[in-house]
């Protein structure tokens, strides 16, 4: 039984004629009208192998293609330049590519266009190219004109001061430098310009580095100080900045050019001259070598800052003298700058001259070499050098020195146009200007404590309204100071701490004791308010008191 099944299996699987694989056809969608063909039963009868999948329907008859393919015609495929036919055995089984001229001709004839339209299209293309070329020439001429005008404008602009790097005319300093004085926190005072504060920070860093080197008996050189200051500030530190420090504080250092100073640097020789920096210190009482201690560093830093303020005061004094009418303020009473004085536009400090290495004699021409080494060379070499000296005897004209550039004058206040003041009495204008000058003089000589009191006075009308609302909402005749301050801090628009709010309440009780009274009971202070008083009358009294103190 088992033998018969095996024999029957091999009989059914007897090899037949070789089966030719069908050619690969394009992916076609099966026709929905034709049902799927049934698989033959012989593949499943008595066989353990998996039956082959049924053939794709419609393989004999081509269905509609999923995508249309681009099929070239026979005329386009065949090329006249190829002598062999595509089906000949000598030619490879690769379709020949038509030439571009044939493609254009075939496409023109296929579209049904007459051949004479090609020349018209060429004429349109040529006219379009000519118009584009003309437009490009116009744009080029316009660009050249703009470049010429920009160069003329660049030649007319000059840098602010001699020795400063030239900057383009259109460029301005960043806003954080131009408005540095306006962005300072706290009360207004004698604020330094941004560049002066940077110079003060450079002096502090330089003094720190020089003090470290001086205290360990090492000669401070500019190369060492420059490297240390740049590491501390992350800014460029040049000899020009050292010259500015010398201009502001000439008694701070002694500068010299010395040789044989150890540099510990590759490429530097001990025979080269170096700029050495020695701090000028007072001698100790016991005769020991003076040290640059922390207290002396702080003292020198304060002196340098004070000298910078004095430098700005000179420009401020010139600005006040240029006003109409001029204002004279004693320097010891000046507490803040004039409101129209632009602090950040003060001219930069001119650098002082630093010692330069001594000029050594350098042989630059053959005549000088011949004069120095006449006794050390042979007659033949001397003759050759003489001929070379005669050939290069025409000296070059020295360059003309650059003229000194004038410093930028301090900013002047904007003057009103005569047409705007036409018809106004001259006496009235003089009285207004005198009153304005008096007000600005009082503002510049006001102490910081008085300035802080005025700021509190300006907030009192609003705080009086808030305080009355707090008492009305609490429905109590008196409140403790802590509770009143906490309620007002939460209701006031200005952000203040409870301690600052308590100072405002103390000032309010000082100015209006009949409306707001303070009662101290044991360890607490209670606030009592007169709710029947007219709030508009209270606000008017506070505004009058503020104006009276501002006029002082």
C-alpha positions as CSV (number, residue, x, y, z in Angstrom):
1,X,0.0,0.0,0.0
2,X,2.7,2.4,1.0
3,X,4.8,1.3,-2.0
4,X,2.0,2.0,-4.4
5,X,1.6,5.5,-3.0
6,X,5.2,6.3,-3.5
7,X,5.2,4.9,-7.1
8,X,2.0,6.8,-7.8
9,X,3.7,10.0,-6.4
10,X,6.7,9.7,-8.7
11,X,4.5,8.9,-11.7
12,X,2.6,12.0,-11.2
13,X,5.8,14.0,-10.8
14,X,7.5,12.7,-13.8
15,X,9.7,15.4,-15.5
16,X,8.2,16.6,-18.8
17,X,9.5,18.9,-21.4
18,X,11.3,22.0,-20.2
19,X,8.9,24.8,-19.4
20,X,9.7,28.2,-20.8
21,X,9.2,31.0,-18.4
22,X,6.8,33.6,-19.7
23,X,8.2,37.0,-20.4
24,X,7.7,39.8,-17.8
25,X,4.7,41.9,-18.6
26,X,3.7,45.2,-17.3
27,X,1.6,45.3,-14.1
28,X,-2.0,45.2,-15.3
29,X,-5.2,45.4,-13.3
30,X,-7.3,42.2,-13.4
31,X,-10.5,42.4,-15.2
32,X,-13.5,42.3,-12.8
33,X,-15.7,40.5,-15.4
34,X,-13.5,37.4,-15.6
35,X,-13.8,34.9,-12.7
36,X,-10.7,33.5,-11.2
37,X,-9.6,30.2,-12.8
38,X,-9.7,27.1,-10.7
39,X,-6.5,25.4,-9.7
40,X,-5.9,22.0,-11.2
41,X,-6.9,19.0,-9.0
42,X,-3.7,17.1,-9.9
43,X,-1.6,19.4,-7.7
44,X,-3.5,18.5,-4.6
45,X,-4.2,14.9,-5.1
46,X,-1.8,12.8,-3.0
47,X,0.9,15.5,-2.8
48,X,2.3,16.9,0.4
49,X,3.9,19.9,-1.4
50,X,2.2,23.3,-1.3
51,X,0.1,24.0,-4.3
52,X,1.3,26.7,-6.7
53,X,-0.6,29.9,-6.7
54,X,-3.0,30.2,-9.7
55,X,-1.9,32.2,-12.6
56,X,-2.8,35.9,-12.8
57,X,-6.1,36.3,-14.7
58,X,-6.0,37.8,-18.1
59,X,-2.4,36.9,-18.8
60,X,-3.2,35.7,-22.3
61,X,-5.2,38.8,-23.1
62,X,-3.8,42.1,-22.0
63,X,-6.0,44.2,-19.8
64,X,-6.1,48.0,-19.5
65,X,-2.6,49.2,-18.1
66,X,-2.5,50.8,-14.7
67,X,-0.1,53.5,-16.1
68,X,0.3,54.5,-19.7
69,X,3.9,54.1,-20.9
70,X,5.6,56.4,-23.4
71,X,6.1,54.4,-26.5
72,X,8.2,55.7,-29.3
73,X,7.2,55.2,-32.9
74,X,9.3,53.1,-35.2
75,X,10.4,56.1,-37.2
76,X,11.7,57.8,-34.0
77,X,13.5,54.7,-32.8
78,X,15.3,54.0,-36.0
79,X,18.1,56.4,-36.9
80,X,19.3,57.0,-40.5
81,X,22.9,57.2,-39.2
82,X,22.8,53.5,-38.2
83,X,23.3,51.3,-41.3
84,X,22.2,48.1,-39.7
85,X,18.6,47.3,-38.8
86,X,17.7,46.9,-35.2
87,X,16.9,43.2,-35.7
88,X,20.1,42.3,-37.6
89,X,22.5,40.1,-35.8
90,X,25.4,42.6,-36.2
91,X,23.6,45.4,-34.5
92,X,23.2,45.4,-30.7
93,X,19.8,45.0,-29.2
94,X,19.7,48.7,-28.1
95,X,17.3,51.2,-29.7
96,X,19.1,54.0,-31.5
97,X,18.6,57.6,-30.2
98,X,17.3,60.1,-32.7
99,X,19.2,63.4,-33.2
100,X,17.8,66.7,-31.7
101,X,17.0,68.0,-35.1
102,X,14.9,65.0,-36.0
103,X,13.1,65.3,-32.6
104,X,12.2,69.0,-33.2
105,X,11.1,68.2,-36.7
106,X,9.0,65.2,-35.7
107,X,7.4,67.1,-32.8
108,X,6.6,70.1,-35.1
109,X,5.1,67.9,-37.8
110,X,3.1,65.9,-35.2
111,X,1.6,69.1,-33.7
112,X,0.5,70.1,-37.1
113,X,2.3,73.5,-37.1
114,X,3.7,74.9,-40.3
115,X,7.5,75.0,-40.6
116,X,7.7,78.8,-41.1
117,X,6.6,79.5,-37.5
118,X,10.1,78.4,-36.2
119,X,11.7,81.5,-37.6
120,X,9.1,83.7,-35.9
121,X,9.8,82.0,-32.6
122,X,13.5,82.6,-33.0
123,X,12.8,86.3,-33.7
124,X,10.7,86.5,-30.5
125,X,13.5,84.9,-28.5
126,X,16.2,87.2,-29.9
127,X,14.1,90.3,-29.1
128,X,13.5,89.0,-25.5
129,X,17.2,88.5,-25.0
130,X,18.0,92.0,-26.4
131,X,15.5,93.5,-23.9
132,X,17.1,91.5,-21.0
133,X,20.6,92.7,-22.0
134,X,19.5,96.3,-22.1
135,X,17.9,95.9,-18.7
136,X,21.2,94.4,-17.3
137,X,23.2,97.3,-18.7
138,X,20.9,99.8,-17.0
139,X,21.2,98.0,-13.7
140,X,25.0,98.0,-14.0
141,X,25.2,101.7,-14.6
142,X,22.9,102.3,-11.7
143,X,25.1,100.2,-9.4
144,X,28.3,102.1,-10.5
145,X,26.6,105.4,-9.7
146,X,25.6,104.2,-6.3
147,X,29.1,103.0,-5.5
148,X,30.6,106.4,-6.6
149,X,28.2,108.3,-4.4
150,X,29.0,106.0,-1.4
151,X,32.7,106.6,-1.9
152,X,32.2,110.4,-2.0
153,X,30.2,110.2,1.2
154,X,32.9,108.0,2.9
155,X,35.6,110.5,2.0
156,X,33.7,113.4,3.5
157,X,33.2,111.6,6.9
158,X,36.1,111.8,9.4
159,X,36.7,109.9,12.6
160,X,35.9,111.6,15.9
161,X,39.4,111.9,17.3
162,X,42.9,111.3,16.2
163,X,44.2,107.9,17.0
164,X,40.8,106.3,17.1
165,X,40.0,103.6,14.5
166,X,38.0,104.9,11.6
167,X,34.4,103.7,11.4
168,X,32.0,103.8,8.5
169,X,29.8,106.9,8.4
170,X,26.6,104.9,8.5
171,X,27.5,102.9,11.5
172,X,26.5,103.9,15.0
173,X,27.5,102.7,18.5
174,X,25.1,100.1,19.9
175,X,22.1,101.3,21.8
176,X,23.4,99.9,25.2
177,X,26.4,102.3,24.8
178,X,24.5,105.3,23.4
179,X,21.9,105.2,26.2
180,X,23.9,103.7,29.0
181,X,23.3,106.6,31.3
182,X,19.6,106.4,31.0
183,X,19.5,102.6,31.8
184,X,21.2,102.9,35.2
185,X,19.2,101.8,38.1
186,X,18.7,103.8,41.3
187,X,18.5,107.5,41.8
188,X,20.0,109.8,39.1
189,X,23.5,111.0,39.9
190,X,26.9,111.6,38.3
191,X,26.8,108.6,36.0
192,X,29.9,108.0,33.8
193,X,29.7,107.3,30.1
194,X,30.0,103.7,29.0
195,X,33.5,104.1,27.5
196,X,34.7,105.7,30.7
197,X,33.3,102.9,32.8
198,X,35.1,100.4,30.6
199,X,38.3,102.3,31.0
200,X,37.8,102.3,34.8
201,X,37.4,98.5,34.7
202,X,40.6,98.3,32.6
203,X,42.5,100.2,35.2
204,X,41.2,98.0,38.0
205,X,42.3,94.8,36.1
206,X,45.6,96.4,35.2
207,X,46.3,97.4,38.8
208,X,45.4,93.9,40.0
209,X,47.9,92.3,37.5
210,X,50.6,94.8,38.2
211,X,50.2,94.4,42.0
212,X,50.5,90.6,41.7
213,X,53.7,90.9,39.7
214,X,55.1,93.7,41.9
215,X,54.4,91.9,45.2
216,X,56.4,88.8,44.1
217,X,59.4,91.0,42.9
218,X,58.7,90.4,39.2
219,X,59.1,93.1,36.6
220,X,55.7,93.9,35.1
221,X,55.9,94.3,31.3
222,X,53.2,95.3,28.9
223,X,53.1,91.9,27.4
224,X,52.3,90.2,30.7
225,X,49.8,92.8,31.7
226,X,48.1,92.7,28.4
227,X,47.6,89.0,28.5
228,X,46.2,89.1,32.1
229,X,43.8,92.0,31.5
230,X,42.4,90.4,28.3
231,X,41.8,87.2,30.2
232,X,40.0,89.0,33.0
233,X,37.9,91.3,30.8
234,X,37.5,89.4,27.6
235,X,38.3,92.6,25.8
236,X,41.2,94.0,23.7
237,X,43.8,95.9,25.7
238,X,46.3,97.9,23.7
239,X,48.9,100.5,24.4
240,X,46.3,103.2,23.5
241,X,44.3,102.2,26.6
242,X,47.5,102.5,28.7
243,X,48.0,106.0,27.3
244,X,44.5,106.9,28.3
245,X,45.1,105.6,31.9
246,X,48.2,107.7,32.0
247,X,46.3,110.8,30.9
248,X,43.6,110.4,33.6
249,X,46.0,109.3,36.4
250,X,49.6,110.3,35.6
251,X,50.8,109.6,39.1
252,X,49.8,105.9,39.1
253,X,52.7,104.3,37.2
254,X,56.2,104.9,35.9
255,X,56.7,103.7,32.3
256,X,60.1,102.9,30.9
257,X,61.7,101.0,28.0
258,X,64.2,98.4,29.3
259,X,66.2,95.5,27.9
260,X,67.4,92.2,29.4
261,X,64.0,91.5,31.0
262,X,63.0,87.8,31.1
263,X,59.9,87.2,29.1
264,X,59.4,83.4,29.2
265,X,57.9,83.7,25.7
266,X,58.8,82.1,22.4
267,X,60.0,84.4,19.7
268,X,61.0,87.2,22.1
269,X,64.7,88.0,22.8
270,X,66.1,89.4,26.0
271,X,68.0,92.0,24.0
272,X,64.7,93.6,22.7
273,X,63.3,96.6,24.4
274,X,60.1,96.1,26.4
275,X,57.7,98.6,28.0
276,X,57.9,98.1,31.8
277,X,55.2,99.3,34.2
278,X,56.2,100.2,37.8
279,X,53.5,101.3,40.3
280,X,54.2,104.5,42.2
281,X,53.7,103.9,45.9
282,X,54.5,105.7,49.1
283,X,57.4,104.4,51.1
284,X,56.7,102.4,54.3
285,X,57.5,103.9,57.7
286,X,60.0,101.1,58.6
287,X,61.8,101.5,55.3
288,X,60.6,98.1,53.8
289,X,59.7,97.7,50.2
290,X,56.1,99.0,49.6
291,X,53.5,96.4,48.7
292,X,50.4,97.0,46.6
293,X,47.9,95.7,49.2
294,X,44.1,95.4,48.8
295,X,43.5,98.7,50.6
296,X,45.8,100.5,48.3
297,X,44.2,98.9,45.3
298,X,40.8,100.2,46.5
299,X,42.2,103.7,47.2
300,X,43.8,103.9,43.7
301,X,40.6,102.7,42.1
302,X,38.5,105.4,43.9
303,X,41.0,108.1,42.9
304,X,40.8,107.0,39.2
305,X,37.0,107.1,39.3
306,X,37.0,110.5,40.8
307,X,39.3,111.8,38.1
308,X,37.0,110.4,35.4
309,X,34.1,112.3,37.0
310,X,36.2,115.5,37.0
311,X,36.9,115.0,33.3
312,X,33.2,114.7,32.6
313,X,32.5,117.8,34.7
314,X,34.7,119.9,32.4
315,X,32.6,119.0,29.4
316,X,29.4,119.5,31.5
317,X,30.6,123.0,32.5
318,X,31.2,123.9,28.8
319,X,27.7,122.7,28.0
320,X,26.2,124.8,30.8
321,X,28.1,127.8,29.5
322,X,26.6,127.3,26.0
323,X,23.0,127.5,27.2
324,X,20.8,130.6,27.0
325,X,20.9,131.9,29.6
326,X,24.1,130.2,30.9
327,X,24.0,128.3,34.1
328,X,26.8,128.3,36.7
329,X,26.8,125.5,39.2
330,X,29.6,125.1,41.9
331,X,31.3,121.8,41.4
332,X,31.0,120.8,45.0
333,X,27.2,121.2,44.9
334,X,26.7,119.3,41.6
335,X,24.8,116.0,42.3
336,X,23.5,115.1,38.8
337,X,24.0,116.1,35.2
338,X,21.8,118.5,33.2
339,X,18.7,116.8,31.7
340,X,19.7,117.8,28.2
341,X,23.4,116.9,28.6
342,X,24.1,113.7,26.7
343,X,26.6,112.0,28.9
344,X,27.4,109.1,26.5
345,X,28.4,111.5,23.7
346,X,31.3,113.0,25.7
347,X,34.5,112.8,23.6
348,X,37.0,110.0,24.3
349,X,40.1,110.6,26.4
350,X,43.2,111.4,24.4
351,X,46.0,108.9,25.1
352,X,49.3,110.2,26.5
353,X,52.6,109.5,24.8
354,X,54.4,106.4,26.2
355,X,58.1,105.9,26.1
356,X,59.3,104.4,22.8
357,X,62.4,102.2,22.3
358,X,65.5,104.2,21.4
359,X,66.0,104.5,17.7
360,X,68.8,102.2,16.5
361,X,70.8,102.9,13.4
362,X,69.5,100.6,10.6
363,X,71.2,100.3,7.2
364,X,68.6,100.6,4.6
365,X,70.6,101.6,1.4
366,X,73.7,100.3,-0.3
367,X,75.4,103.7,0.3
368,X,75.1,103.3,4.1
369,X,76.4,99.7,3.9
370,X,79.3,100.9,1.9
371,X,80.1,103.6,4.3
372,X,80.0,101.3,7.3
373,X,81.9,98.3,5.8
374,X,84.4,100.0,3.6
375,X,87.3,98.5,5.5
376,X,85.8,95.0,5.7
377,X,85.1,94.2,2.0
378,X,87.3,93.6,-1.0
379,X,87.8,96.2,-3.7
380,X,85.8,94.2,-6.2
381,X,82.8,94.0,-3.9
382,X,83.2,97.7,-3.1
383,X,83.0,98.6,-6.8
384,X,79.8,96.5,-7.1
385,X,78.2,98.2,-4.2
386,X,79.2,101.6,-5.5
387,X,77.4,100.9,-8.8
388,X,74.3,99.7,-7.0
389,X,74.3,102.8,-4.8
390,X,74.4,105.0,-7.9
391,X,71.5,103.1,-9.5
392,X,69.3,103.4,-6.4
393,X,70.3,107.0,-5.5
394,X,66.8,108.5,-6.2
395,X,65.3,108.9,-2.8
396,X,61.6,108.3,-2.3
397,X,59.6,111.4,-1.2
398,X,58.5,111.0,2.5
399,X,54.8,110.8,3.0
400,X,53.1,113.9,4.2
401,X,52.0,113.8,7.8
402,X,48.2,113.4,8.4
403,X,46.6,116.6,9.7
404,X,45.2,116.4,13.3
405,X,41.5,115.8,13.3
406,X,39.4,118.1,15.5
407,X,37.6,116.5,18.5
408,X,33.9,116.4,18.5
409,X,32.4,119.3,20.5
410,X,29.9,118.5,23.3
411,X,26.3,118.3,22.3
412,X,24.4,121.5,22.2
413,X,20.7,121.9,23.1
414,X,18.2,122.1,20.2
415,X,17.4,125.8,19.7
416,X,13.9,126.8,18.8
417,X,13.4,128.2,15.3
418,X,12.7,132.0,15.1
419,X,9.5,131.4,13.1
420,X,8.1,129.3,16.0
421,X,8.6,132.1,18.5
422,X,7.4,134.9,16.2
423,X,4.9,137.2,18.0
424,X,5.9,136.1,21.5
425,X,7.1,138.9,23.8
426,X,10.8,138.9,24.4
427,X,10.4,139.7,28.1
428,X,8.1,136.6,28.5
429,X,10.7,134.4,26.8
430,X,13.4,135.7,29.1
431,X,11.3,135.0,32.2
432,X,10.5,131.5,31.0
433,X,14.1,130.8,30.3
434,X,15.3,132.2,33.6
435,X,12.6,130.1,35.5
436,X,13.6,127.0,33.6
437,X,17.3,127.6,34.3
438,X,16.5,128.1,38.0
439,X,14.6,124.9,38.1
440,X,17.4,122.9,36.4
441,X,19.9,124.4,38.7
442,X,17.9,123.3,41.7
443,X,17.6,119.9,40.2
444,X,21.3,119.5,39.6
445,X,22.2,120.5,43.1
446,X,19.6,118.4,44.9
447,X,21.0,115.9,47.3
448,X,20.0,112.1,47.0
449,X,17.9,112.2,50.2
450,X,15.8,115.1,48.9
451,X,15.4,113.4,45.5
452,X,14.1,110.3,47.3
453,X,11.7,112.4,49.3
454,X,10.3,114.0,46.2
455,X,9.7,110.6,44.6
456,X,7.7,109.5,47.6
457,X,5.7,112.8,47.5
458,X,4.7,112.1,43.9
459,X,3.3,108.7,45.0
460,X,1.3,110.0,48.0
461,X,-1.9,111.1,46.2
462,X,-2.4,107.7,44.8
463,X,-1.6,106.0,48.1
464,X,-4.0,108.3,50.0
465,X,-6.9,107.0,47.7
466,X,-5.8,103.4,48.3
467,X,-5.5,103.8,52.0
468,X,-9.1,105.3,52.3
469,X,-10.4,102.3,50.2
470,X,-8.7,99.9,52.6
471,X,-10.3,101.5,55.7
472,X,-13.7,101.5,54.0
473,X,-13.5,97.9,53.0
474,X,-12.2,96.8,56.5
475,X,-15.0,98.8,58.3
476,X,-12.7,99.5,61.2
477,X,-11.8,102.8,62.8
478,X,-8.1,101.8,63.2
479,X,-5.8,99.2,61.7
480,X,-2.4,98.0,62.8
481,X,0.6,99.2,60.7
482,X,1.4,95.7,59.5
483,X,-2.2,95.0,58.3
484,X,-2.4,98.4,56.6
485,X,0.9,98.0,54.8
486,X,0.0,94.5,53.6
487,X,-3.4,95.6,52.2
488,X,-1.8,98.6,50.4
489,X,1.0,96.6,48.9
490,X,-1.6,94.3,47.4
491,X,-3.7,97.1,46.1
492,X,-1.1,99.6,44.8
493,X,0.0,99.7,41.2
494,X,3.7,100.4,42.2
495,X,5.6,97.4,43.4
496,X,6.9,98.1,46.9
497,X,7.9,96.2,49.9
498,X,6.0,96.5,53.2
499,X,9.0,98.4,54.7
500,X,8.9,100.9,51.9
501,X,5.2,101.3,52.3
502,X,5.6,102.0,56.0
503,X,7.9,104.9,55.1
504,X,5.2,106.4,52.8
505,X,2.6,106.1,55.6
506,X,5.0,107.9,58.0
507,X,5.5,110.7,55.5
508,X,1.8,110.9,54.9
509,X,1.1,111.3,58.7
510,X,3.8,113.9,58.9
511,X,2.3,116.1,56.1
512,X,-1.4,115.5,57.1
513,X,-1.6,114.9,60.8
514,X,-5.3,115.9,60.9
515,X,-6.3,113.3,58.4
516,X,-4.0,110.4,59.3
517,X,-2.7,109.8,62.8
518,X,-0.5,107.1,64.3
519,X,-1.1,105.7,67.8
520,X,1.6,103.5,69.5
521,X,0.1,101.0,71.9
522,X,2.6,98.7,73.7
523,X,4.7,97.2,70.9
524,X,2.3,97.8,68.0
525,X,1.5,101.0,66.0
526,X,-2.0,101.6,64.9
527,X,-3.2,103.9,62.0
528,X,-6.4,105.9,62.3
529,X,-8.0,107.7,59.4
530,X,-10.6,110.4,59.1
531,X,-13.1,108.9,56.7
532,X,-15.3,112.1,56.6
533,X,-12.6,114.3,55.1
534,X,-12.9,115.3,51.4
535,X,-10.4,113.1,49.4
536,X,-10.1,115.8,46.6
537,X,-9.0,118.4,49.2
538,X,-6.4,115.9,50.6
539,X,-5.1,115.2,47.1
540,X,-4.8,119.0,46.4
541,X,-2.9,119.6,49.6
542,X,-0.4,116.8,48.7
543,X,0.1,118.2,45.2
544,X,0.7,121.7,46.5
545,X,3.3,120.4,49.0
546,X,5.1,118.5,46.2
547,X,5.3,121.6,44.0
548,X,6.6,123.7,46.9
549,X,9.4,121.2,47.6
550,X,10.4,120.9,44.0
551,X,10.8,124.7,43.7
552,X,13.3,124.7,46.6
